[in-house]
Amino acid sequence: MTATQPELSPQPVRGARRPFPRGREFRLLFAGQSVSAIGDRLVMVAMPFAVLSLPHAGLTDVGLVLGASALTLALFVLLGGVWGDRLPRQKTMLVSDVVRGLAQAATATLLLTETAQVWHLVVLQMLYGGAEAFFRPAALGLIPQVVEPDELQSANALMGLSSNVGMMAGPAAAGVLVASTGPGVALAVDAGTFVVSAVALALMRPRPVVRTEERKRFLIELAGGWKEVRSRTWVWSMILVFSTYHFLVLPALFILGPAVSNTDRGGAAAWGVISTGFGVGAVAGSLLALRWRPHRPGVVIATALCLGATQCSIVVSPLSTPLVTALEALTGVGVVVCFTIWETALQERIPAAAQSRVSSFDYLGTLCLMPLGYLLIGPAADALGNKPTAALATAVTLAVALVVAAGRDVRGLRRL
């Protein structure tokens, strides 16, 4: 931002507050996404087993299939942000659901007929990830079109609650399905959840977005989205914090946590208990965010993520598994409160016609850096050890978060 370019006001409009969203449109969105969230968690368990069920497939093939969707999601998310602001968001999400549902149905059919090959799954997951790149940015911008301004945070909290409940219920259901019927059936169920979500979206009638400018060329509109980000210090600085968290903390958590559980805590069962603890905390965080409206949301966002930054250090500590589980539950509260208030801040303060583009830049920072973090953390742990690597990831993320929290623009955010 240049010296002559004023900082855009971060303040929302004052209004009366309601504890919960009302209205048919939000109920439809909530119901469809709650079912879809369970399907998303089914895939996390079922897909690795689906790959390993193929002849001669190994862990490298699992990485290829899982990485295929992450790759196309990262490649197309900025494109998805532009089109999420150009087109009706409800319809963009509906088409994404249809494409992803067809991709999972095709995957399930190939597995159930025992004709699947690794390259089939790679191609289908690339299609899946590309469609998801259009869904995510549009989803953030759709919520303000179906609730009142004073209902935004409770709407985000409820959406997060459904996702977090799915985080606990989905893996359990997937385990039963994979063990009893095979991964193909689990993926067929996931395809069915997209049908439910698509039907809910088709029935919705959201308020239209008032657009003050005519459509421009793609690159001009993309640049306009970037301008919305860089003209607000609190936005780009918080995206920097989230990118650091996804680059260092989460890869360290997901690599070092299972490794230490395997060597020091008796195996995968302990890691399952610890992961469930985080899920319980995430549900509690969603319930807290339903009611708590912090006076300084910017400071709360940054400091709550400081709690999340300790996750990887907690799981490699010599503390007992029950105590680690309890501490991970606390971090779950912090992480969910952080992201719920963050999404609300964007929806309240970013112009409606630019919300999908701003959201896409937010996703890009995390989607691109997290895979790089996976490549970094393993060699770092081999060279430095598990505990020093986790401590370094925590320390760097804490430092960035605290610097951002102390910034004038972040501290200047107020909830009126």
C-alpha positions in Angstrom: 0.0 0.0 0.0 1.4 3.4 -1.0 1.7 6.4 1.4 -1.2 8.2 -0.4 -3.5 5.2 -0.4 -5.7 5.2 2.8 -6.4 2.1 4.7 -9.9 1.0 4.1 -12.1 1.1 7.2 -12.3 -2.3 8.9 -15.4 -1.4 10.9 -18.7 -3.2 10.4 -22.1 -1.6 10.5 -23.8 -1.5 13.9 -26.9 -3.6 14.1 -29.0 -5.6 16.4 -27.8 -9.1 17.2 -29.7 -12.4 17.0 -28.3 -15.6 18.6 -29.2 -17.9 15.7 -29.8 -17.6 11.9 -33.4 -17.7 10.8 -34.9 -18.5 7.5 -35.5 -21.3 5.1 -32.4 -20.6 2.9 -29.9 -21.1 5.7 -31.7 -24.2 6.9 -31.3 -25.7 3.5 -27.6 -24.7 3.3 -26.9 -26.1 6.7 -28.7 -29.4 6.1 -26.9 -30.0 2.8 -23.5 -29.1 4.0 -23.9 -31.1 7.2 -24.5 -34.3 5.2 -21.7 -33.4 2.8 -19.2 -32.9 5.7 -19.7 -36.5 6.8 -19.0 -37.6 3.3 -15.8 -35.6 3.2 -14.6 -37.4 6.3 -15.5 -40.7 4.8 -13.1 -40.1 2.0 -10.2 -39.3 4.3 -10.4 -42.9 5.6 -11.7 -44.7 2.6 -9.5 -43.4 -0.2 -6.1 -44.6 1.1 -7.6 -48.1 1.6 -9.2 -47.9 -1.9 -5.7 -47.3 -3.4 -4.1 -50.0 -1.3 -6.7 -52.5 -2.4 -5.5 -52.3 -6.0 -3.0 -54.8 -7.3 0.7 -53.8 -6.7 -0.3 -50.4 -5.3 1.7 -49.0 -2.4 2.1 -45.9 -0.3 3.6 -43.9 -3.2 0.4 -44.5 -5.1 -1.6 -43.3 -2.1 0.4 -40.1 -2.1 -0.2 -39.7 -5.8 -4.0 -40.1 -5.5 -4.4 -37.8 -2.5 -2.0 -35.3 -4.0 -3.9 -35.2 -7.3 -6.9 -33.5 -5.7 -4.8 -31.1 -3.7 -2.8 -30.1 -6.8 -5.8 -29.1 -8.9 -7.5 -27.4 -5.9 -4.4 -25.2 -5.6 -4.1 -24.6 -9.3 -7.7 -23.5 -9.8 -8.7 -21.8 -6.6 -8.0 -18.3 -7.9 -10.0 -19.1 -11.0 -12.7 -20.3 -8.7 -12.6 -17.1 -6.7 -13.1 -14.9 -9.8 -16.0 -17.0 -11.1 -17.5 -17.2 -7.6 -17.8 -13.4 -7.8 -19.0 -13.4 -11.4 -21.7 -16.1 -11.3 -24.5 -16.9 -8.8 -22.6 -18.6 -6.0 -25.4 -21.0 -5.3 -25.3 -22.3 -8.9 -21.4 -22.4 -8.8 -21.6 -24.6 -5.7 -24.3 -26.8 -7.2 -22.3 -27.5 -10.3 -19.3 -28.3 -8.2 -21.3 -30.8 -6.1 -22.5 -32.5 -9.3 -19.0 -32.8 -10.7 -17.6 -34.1 -7.5 -20.5 -36.5 -7.0 -19.9 -37.9 -10.5 -16.2 -38.3 -9.8 -16.8 -40.2 -6.6 -19.5 -42.3 -8.2 -17.2 -43.2 -11.0 -14.4 -44.1 -8.5 -16.8 -46.3 -6.5 -18.0 -48.1 -9.7 -14.5 -48.8 -10.8 -13.6 -50.2 -7.3 -16.8 -52.3 -6.9 -16.4 -53.8 -10.4 -12.7 -54.4 -9.6 -11.6 -52.6 -12.8 -9.9 -49.6 -11.1 -6.3 -48.7 -11.7 -4.2 -46.1 -10.0 -4.2 -43.7 -12.9 -8.0 -43.9 -13.0 -8.1 -42.7 -9.4 -5.5 -40.0 -10.1 -7.5 -38.5 -13.0 -10.8 -38.7 -11.1 -9.3 -37.0 -8.0 -7.8 -34.3 -10.2 -11.4 -33.6 -11.5 -12.6 -33.7 -7.9 -10.0 -31.1 -6.7 -10.7 -28.8 -9.7 -14.4 -28.8 -8.9 -13.7 -28.1 -5.2 -11.6 -25.1 -6.2 -14.8 -23.4 -7.4 -16.9 -24.5 -4.4 -14.8 -23.2 -1.5 -14.6 -19.5 -2.5 -18.2 -19.4 -3.4 -19.3 -20.9 -0.1 -17.9 -18.1 2.0 -19.7 -15.5 -0.1 -23.0 -17.3 -0.1 -23.6 -17.2 3.6 -24.2 -13.4 3.7 -26.8 -13.9 1.0 -28.9 -16.3 3.1 -28.7 -14.7 6.6 -29.0 -11.3 8.1 -25.8 -9.3 8.9 -26.2 -9.7 12.6 -26.5 -13.5 12.2 -23.2 -14.0 10.3 -21.0 -15.3 13.2 -23.6 -17.7 14.5 -24.2 -18.9 10.9 -20.4 -19.5 10.5 -20.3 -21.2 13.9 -23.1 -23.5 13.0 -21.5 -24.4 9.7 -18.3 -25.1 11.6 -20.2 -27.2 14.1 -21.6 -29.5 11.5 -18.2 -29.9 9.9 -16.6 -30.7 13.3 -19.3 -33.2 14.2 -18.6 -34.8 10.8 -14.9 -34.9 11.7 -15.8 -37.2 14.6 -18.7 -39.2 13.0 -17.3 -39.6 9.5 -14.1 -41.5 10.3 -16.0 -43.9 12.6 -18.6 -44.5 9.9 -15.9 -45.0 7.3 -14.1 -47.5 9.4 -17.2 -49.6 9.7 -18.0 -49.3 6.0 -14.5 -50.1 4.8 -14.2 -53.0 7.2 -17.6 -54.5 6.4 -18.2 -53.7 2.8 -15.0 -52.3 1.3 -13.8 -48.8 0.3 -15.9 -48.7 -2.8 -19.2 -48.7 -0.9 -17.8 -45.9 1.4 -17.0 -43.8 -1.7 -20.5 -44.5 -3.2 -22.0 -43.2 0.1 -19.8 -40.0 -0.3 -21.2 -39.6 -3.9 -24.7 -39.8 -2.4 -23.9 -37.0 0.1 -23.2 -34.7 -2.9 -26.6 -35.4 -4.3 -28.1 -34.3 -1.0 -26.1 -31.1 -1.0 -26.9 -30.4 -4.6 -30.6 -30.8 -4.0 -30.5 -28.5 -1.0 -28.6 -25.8 -3.1 -31.1 -26.2 -6.0 -34.0 -25.5 -3.6 -32.4 -22.3 -2.2 -33.4 -18.8 -3.2 -30.5 -16.6 -1.9 -30.6 -12.8 -2.1 -28.8 -11.6 -5.2 -25.5 -9.7 -4.9 -25.6 -6.1 -6.0 -22.7 -5.5 -8.5 -21.7 -2.0 -9.1 -19.3 -2.7 -11.9 -19.6 -4.5 -15.2 -17.7 -7.7 -15.8 -14.1 -7.2 -16.9 -11.4 -9.4 -18.2 -10.4 -12.3 -16.0 -6.9 -10.9 -15.1 -8.4 -7.5 -14.3 -11.0 -9.0 -12.0 -8.3 -11.2 -10.4 -6.2 -8.1 -9.8 -9.2 -6.4 -8.3 -9.5 -9.2 -5.8 -5.8 -8.9 -4.9 -6.3 -5.1 -4.4 -9.1 -5.9 -1.9 -6.5 -8.0 0.0 -3.5 -5.8 -0.1 -5.5 -2.6 0.7 -6.4 -4.0 4.1 -3.4 -4.7 6.3 -5.5 -6.8 8.7 -6.4 -9.2 5.8 -3.0 -9.8 4.2 -1.3 -10.0 7.6 -3.7 -12.6 8.9 -3.4 -14.6 5.7 0.4 -14.6 6.4 -0.3 -16.0 9.9 -2.6 -18.7 8.5 -0.1 -19.6 5.8 2.7 -20.0 8.4 0.4 -22.2 10.5 -0.4 -24.5 7.5 3.2 -24.5 6.4 4.8 -25.5 9.7 2.4 -26.5 12.4 -0.1 -28.8 10.6 2.6 -30.8 8.7 4.5 -31.2 11.9 1.3 -32.3 13.7 0.3 -34.9 11.1 3.8 -36.3 10.6 5.3 -36.2 14.1 2.1 -37.0 16.0 1.5 -40.4 14.5 5.2 -41.2 14.6 5.5 -40.4 18.4 2.2 -42.2 19.1 3.6 -45.3 17.3 6.9 -45.3 19.2 6.0 -43.9 22.6 2.3 -44.3 23.2 1.5 -47.8 22.0 0.4 -47.2 18.4 -2.4 -45.9 16.3 -5.1 -46.2 19.0 -3.4 -43.5 21.0 -3.3 -41.2 18.0 -7.0 -41.9 17.4 -7.8 -40.8 21.0 -5.7 -37.7 20.7 -7.3 -36.8 17.3 -10.8 -37.3 18.8 -9.8 -35.0 21.6 -9.2 -32.2 19.1 -12.5 -32.9 17.5 -14.3 -32.6 20.8 -12.6 -29.3 21.4 -13.5 -28.1 17.9 -17.2 -28.8 18.6 -16.9 -26.9 21.9 -15.2 -24.0 20.0 -18.2 -23.9 17.6 -20.6 -23.8 20.5 -18.6 -21.0 22.1 -18.5 -19.0 18.8 -22.3 -19.2 18.6 -22.6 -16.8 21.5 -19.3 -15.0 22.1 -18.9 -11.8 20.1 -15.4 -10.4 21.0 -15.0 -6.7 21.2 -11.6 -7.0 19.4 -12.0 -9.7 16.8 -8.6 -9.1 15.2 -6.7 -9.7 18.5 -8.8 -12.8 19.2 -8.2 -14.3 15.8 -4.4 -14.0 16.1 -4.1 -15.0 19.8 -6.5 -17.9 19.3 -4.2 -19.2 16.6 -1.3 -18.9 19.0 -3.1 -21.7 21.0 -3.4 -23.7 17.8 0.3 -23.2 17.1 1.2 -25.4 20.2 -0.5 -28.5 18.7 2.6 -30.1 17.2 4.6 -29.5 20.4 2.0 -31.0 22.6 1.7 -34.3 20.7 5.5 -34.9 20.8 5.8 -34.0 24.5 6.5 -36.7 27.2 3.1 -36.0 28.8 0.6 -38.8 29.3 -1.8 -39.6 26.5 -4.9 -38.4 28.5 -3.2 -35.1 29.3 -2.1 -34.6 25.7 -5.7 -35.4 24.6 -7.1 -32.7 27.0 -4.6 -30.1 25.8 -5.4 -30.9 22.1 -9.0 -30.4 23.0 -8.1 -26.9 24.2 -6.2 -26.2 20.9 -9.3 -27.4 19.0 -11.3 -24.7 20.8 -8.8 -22.0 19.8 -8.5 -23.1 16.2 -12.3 -23.1 15.6 -12.9 -19.8 17.3 -10.1 -18.3 15.3 -11.4 -19.4 11.9 -15.1 -18.7 12.7 -14.4 -15.1 13.7 -12.0 -14.7 10.7 -14.7 -15.8 8.2 -17.2 -13.5 9.9 -14.8 -10.5 9.7 -14.3 -11.1 6.0 -18.0 -11.3 5.3 -18.7 -8.2 7.3 -15.9 -6.0 6.0 -15.2 -7.1 2.4 -17.6 -5.9 -0.4 -20.1 -8.7 -1.2 -19.0 -8.7 -4.9 -15.4 -9.4 -4.0 -15.7 -12.0 -1.2 -15.1 -15.1 -3.2 -11.9 -13.6 -4.7 -10.5 -12.6 -1.3 -11.4 -16.0 0.0 -9.5 -17.6 -2.9 -6.3 -15.8 -2.0 -6.8 -17.0 1.6 -7.1 -20.6 0.4 -4.1 -20.2 -2.0 -1.7 -19.3 0.8 -2.6 -22.4 2.8 -3.1 -24.8 -0.1 0.3 -24.1 -1.7 2.4 -24.0 1.5 1.0 -27.0 3.3 2.4 -29.6 0.7 5.7 -27.8 0.9 5.6 -28.2 4.7 5.2 -31.9 4.4 8.3 -32.0 2.3 10.2 -29.9 4.9 9.1 -31.4 8.2 10.2 -35.0 7.5 13.9 -34.2 6.7 14.0 -31.6 9.5 12.8 -34.2 12.0 15.5 -36.6 10.7 18.1 -34.0 11.1 17.0 -32.2 14.3 14.8 -34.7 16.1 11.0 -34.7 16.6 10.8 -32.4 19.6 13.2 -29.7 18.3 11.4 -29.7 14.9 8.0 -29.3 16.6 9.3 -26.6 18.9 10.7 -24.7 16.0 7.4 -24.9 14.1 5.5 -23.6 17.1 8.0 -20.8 17.9 8.0 -19.4 14.3 4.2 -19.5 14.1 3.8 -17.9 17.5 6.3 -15.2 16.6 4.4 -14.3 13.4 1.0 -14.4 15.1 2.1 -12.2 18.0 3.7 -9.6 15.7 0.5 -9.5 13.6 -1.7 -9.3 16.8 0.3 -6.3 17.9 -0.2 -4.4 14.6 -2.4 -1.3 14.7 -4.8 -2.5 12.0 -5.4 -5.8 13.6 -5.9 -4.2 17.0 -8.1 -1.6 15.4 -10.8 -4.1 14.4 -13.8 -3.6 16.6 -17.2 -5.3 16.9 -19.8 -2.6 17.3 
